[in-house]
């Protein structure tokens, strides 16, 4: 990485004025626009202003690496995403004078393509990935370690902090988050006129409504993805994290007293008959759309079907609080990574930040419908807005390879819990299985 350290040695010594000039000014097309002329005083002031701006741009250009003629990015091959990024990159080209080549490429196939193309110098400058693949990306050495300038770090501080951290691995920042996805509470106002703000209120409503074929509250309580906020509400955790956010797969917190207490709460839903054992999203969806279920935990993908089924009665709200604290849902994030082998790391990073800044994120949401990682965007949508608010309380799924060994044992444990098995015992067994699975990795 010596070539990158040399490249950034100068960048890290930027003065405040130089940094602001580098980010606030793009190509000098505006300076060459003659426009209309006024009196001599106005001309003099205009000339002086143009001279000052030109000087700032010259200083900024002297500090930043030379601009490449073009940058290349792989965009997930879905039409709304492609159209959005064509719009956004056109603005980047207009501002910086750098052409951007877009290649449609299935997101889930990009790692294989990168492993083949990147070392040979045929890969893109930027590629697009979900955050939970960071472990594999790190091990394969496909993404550049981002050596951000002070100004770039300041801009990144405006993003969802958890989303930013999800693109780091072992304390190394590899990516710029673009979008965040999580779930929330969907409410049928015909049955629940006022959405609950606390778990206590939610459970009271569930008890009042549940009668025969009508239910007050359901969720996929056999899936760690959806049960995570409830399992961790009292202090349970999957893997411990250090101050840098790095995970410790040897410290598993799924059978601690706090986790046991939380899972016993989940078990009570079945003990009280509020949900039938084995309830999953297919069952819950059917009941909710038939008007027989008051509340369900689900994600934004459910909005079209729910809206078609119950119309104006549909409401979406953030998950309720528990013990005065927000419930932390699981999130899946997607973002931009810089090719380790690119010769344009600085400008590729600038492009990634431009693609995900407030203005671009607003455009992307409006065109592609995905929620942004940038917290400055206003989501003026009655259904997506509350889910965006929930992303501010969401925890990214752990991005280490060991996480793959967690899903099945915990899912099995949650099924046993629904059948009335001892919570401590089934969680102990699940953790033993996870530890065994992890120890076998790489053998």
N, C-alpha and C positions, 0 to 999 in steps of 0.2 A: 504493500500500500504506500510505498515511498513516493510514487508519482502524485498521489493524492495529498500527501502531507506537504509536498512542495507547493502544490497548487493552492492549498489553503493557508499556507504560512502568511501570505500577503493579505488574504481575505480577513483573517482574524485580527489584523492590525488596522482595519478600516476605522476611520474617524466617524463620529456620529453624522456629520454633514455628508460625508462620502456615502455612507450606508443609505441614508434617506434619499440621496440623489439617485443611487443605483436602483432603488425600488420605486421611486416616484416617477422616474422618467423612463420612457421606452425608447423607441426609434426616434430619430430627429426629423421625421416627416413634418411634424407640426412647425418646426422652426423654419423649414424651407417654403412654407405656404405664405405667399406674398400678401394675399388678401387685398382689401381696400386701403388706400392711404388717406391720412387725415392731415392736420396742419403739422408744421415743422416740429413743434414741441412734442406732439404725440408720436411723430416718427422717431425723434431722439429717444423718448422713453421706451418705445418699442424696441429700438435697436439695442439700448442698454440692457433691457430685460432679456432679449434674445442672447446677448453676449454672455450675461450671467448664467443663463440656463445652459448655454453651450459649454461654458467653463465647467459647470457642475457635471455635465454629462461626460466631458473629457476626463475629469478626475475619476468619475465612477468607472468609465471604460478602462482607465489605466489600472485600476485595482482588480476589476473582474477579469476572468479569462476572456479571450477573444470569442466573439459569438460564432457559433457554427452556422452554416447556411441552412441547415435543417436538423430537426429532431424526429425520431421515429418512436411511435408508441403502439402497443398492442391493446386494443379495446375489445372487451367482451362482445361477442357477435350477436347482440340483440339490437334490433332497429332503434328503439327509443334511446338506448345508450349511445349508439353510434351517431345518431342525429344530434344529440345533446353535445357530444364532444366535438363534432364538426363545427358547431356553432361557437363553442368556447375557444377552441384552438384558433379559429379565425380571428378572434379578438386578441389572442396571444401574438399571432403573427403581425397584426396591425400595430400592436404596442411595441414589440421587440424587434420586428423585422426578421424573425426566424420562422421559416416554413415548418409545418408539422405534418408528417406523414402518418396516417392512421391505417393500421392493418386490422381487420376484424379477426379475432382469434378467441375461441372458446376459453373462458377463464380457467376452467378445470383442466384444460389441456396445455396451458401455457408453460407449466413447470417442465414438462417433458420437452417441449419445444426449446425452452431456454437452455436446458442441459445439453442439447444437441447444437444449437445455433450460437449461443453466447460465446463459448470459448473460441469458436472459429471466427468471431468478429461479425457474425451475421444476425445477431439478435437486435432487439429494439433498445432504445435508450431507457424507456419506461415500460414496465409490465404491471398487470393488475391482478391482485390476489386477495383471497380471504385471509384474515389475520391468523386463523388457527393452523395455517400451513407454515408459519414462521420457523418452526423447528426444522422442518425439512429444507426450507430455503437456506437457513443458516448452515446446516450440515453440508449442503451441496455447494455452498459458497457462490450463490447466484446473484445476491443483492449486495450493493455497495453499502458500507458503513457510512451513514450520513454525517459528514463533518460540517454542521450547520454554522453559518455566520451568526453574529449576534442579532442582526436584523431578521434573519430567517427564523431563529429561535423565538424572537418576539412575536412574529406572525403566527408561528405554530402554537403559541400560548393561548391563542383565541379559539383553539379547537377543543373538542371534548377530551379532557385529560385521559380518561380511561381508554378512549379510542386510540389516542396517540401512543399510550403505553402498550397497547396490544400489538403494535408494530415494532416493539423492541424485543430483543431476545438476549438474555444474560446481560442485561444492562446496556446493550448496543441498539441504537435507534437505526432501523433499517427502512422504515416506510413512512409515508404521509397518508393518514386515513382520509377516505373520501365519503363513505356512507356508513351508517349505523342502522342495524335492524334489531328490534326487540319486540316484546309483546306487551299487552295491557289488559284492562278489564272491559269487556263488552257487556252492555246492559240493555235489556228490553224495558223501556220506560212504561209499557203497558202493565208490566208486573212489578217493576221497581221504579216508581216515580222519581225517587231521589237516590242517586248513587251513593254507596257507602264511602266514607273517608277513612275509616279504620277497619281493621280486621274484626274487631268486636262487633261493629255495626254490620259488617258483611255476614258474620255468622248468625246474628240475630235475624236478619232478613232471610237467610237460607233456612233457618228453622221454621220461620213463619210460613214460608211459601211451599216447603216440601210436603206434598200430600198426594199419595197415589202416584199417578203418572206425571205429576208436576214437580219440578225441582227448583230450588232457589239458586244453587251455585254448583258449577261443575268445572273440571279441568282435567287435563291428562296427568293424573297424579301418579302414574307409573313411569314417568319420563323425567330424568334429571334436568333436562333443558327447561321444563316448565316448573318443576318443583324447587329449583335452585333458590328462588327468593324466600321460600318458606323454610327450607332446610337451613339457610344461613341467617335467618331472622334473629336468632338468639346468640349468634357467635360461632356457629359451625362454619367450616370451610372445606374446600377440596384439597388444595396444596397451600402450604404456608408461603408467604412472599417476604422478601427482604425489602430494605428501604428503596432499592432501585426498581422494585417490581418483579425481580426475577423469582421464579417459582422453585420451591424445594420439593421434589417428588418423593423424598424420604419422610416428609412431614405431612401426613394425611389427617385431616380433621373431620372426617365423616362419621366417626363413632365417638366423638367427645361427648361429655355430658350435655353441652349446648346443642349439638346436632341431634342427640337422642331426644331431648325435650321438644325440639321442633318437629321431628318425625312423629313423635307421639301425638302432636296436634293434628298432623295429617291423618294419622290412624283414627283419630276421634271422628273425622268426617264420615268414615265408613262404619264405625261403631254406632254412631247415632242414626245411621240410615240416610244421611244426607246425599250420599252417592252410592250407587251399586258398585261392588268390587269389579275391577276390570274396566271401569269407565275410561274411554279414550276420547280423542277429539272427534272421531267419526260419530260416536254416540252423542256427544255433547252438541256437535254441529246440528245433527238432525233434530234434537229436542229444541235447540235455540231457534232454529228457523221455522219450526212448527208452532212456536209460541208457547212451549211448555217448560221453558227454562229461563230464569230471570237474569243470571249472570254467568259469564264464561270467560276464562283466560285464553286469549288467542292472539295471533299476530296480524299485521296489516294485510296479509294475503287473504284474510277472511272477509274483508270489508265488502267487496262486490257482492258476494253471495248473501251475506247478512243483510245488506241494504236492500237487495232485491226481495228478500223474504219478508222483512218486517218494516221496511220503509222508514218513515219518520219516527218510528218508535226506537230506532237504534241510537245508542249513545256509547261513546268510547271515553274512558277516563283512565288516569294513572292508577297503578295498583295502590290499594289502600296502605296506610301506615300500620306499623305494629310497634307497640311500646314507644310510640311517639316518633319513630324513625321510618323513612321511606323503605319500602321493600326493594331490594336490588335484584332486578331481573337479569337474566343472561342476555348478552348481546353477541351478535355476529357482525363483524366489521369487514369492510373491503377497502383496499387502498392501493396507492401507487408505490412501486419500488423501483429503484435505479439499478440498472444492469451493472454488475460488478466490473464488466469488461468495457464499459463505455469510455470513450475519451472525452465525454461531455458531461461529467458528473455535476458540475456547478449548474449548468444551464438546464440539465434534466431535472435537477432538484427545483430550480426556479419554475420550470413548467409544471411539476407536480404541485407546487404551492399555488400556482395560478389556477390550475384545474379545480382546486378545492377551496379557493378563497371565498369570501362571503358572496360576492356577486356571481361567481361561477357556480357555487353551490345552490344559489337561488335558481339559476337557470336550469341546473341539472335536476333539481327537484321538480320544477314545473314541467320539464320535458320528459324525464325518465321516471319520475314518481318515487324515487328512493330518498330516504331521509339523510340529511347531510351530517358530517362529523363536525362541521364548523358551527359553533354555538351562536354566531351572530345572525343566522338566517331566521326569518320569521315565517312560520308555517301557518298560513291563514286557511286552515282546513279543519272542519269540526271533528273529523275522524283521525286524520294523520297528526294534527297538532298535539293531542294528548299523548300519542305514542312518541312523538319527538320529545315531549317533556319527560316521558319515562326514560328515554335514552340517557338523560342527564343523571339518572340513578342506576344505570345498568353497568354490570361488570362483564367484561369480555370473557368468553370461554377461554380457559387456559390454553396458551399456544404452544405448549411443549408436547413432544411426541408421546409422553407417558399418559396424557389425557385420554388417548385412544383406549387405554386399558381400564378406564373408569366407568364408561357408560353402561356396559352390560351388567357388571356386578351390582351397581346401584339400582339399575332398572329391575333386576331380579329381586333385590331386597325390598323395593317399594311394592312389588306384587305380593310378597309374603306379608308385609305389613298390612295390606288391605285384607288379608285373610285372618288377621288377628294374632299373628306370630309375635313373640317378644321382640320389641324394637331393638334393645341393646344387643341381643344375640344375633339378629339378622344383620345389623350394621357391622358388628365385629367380624362376622363371616365375610361380608362384602369387602371390608378393608383388607382382610387376610388374602382374599382372592386378588384384589388389586395389587397388593405388594408382591404376590407370587407372579402375577402377570408381568409386572414391571421388571422383576429380577430376571425373567426369561427373555426380555427384549435384547436383541442383538446377538443371541446365542445361536 
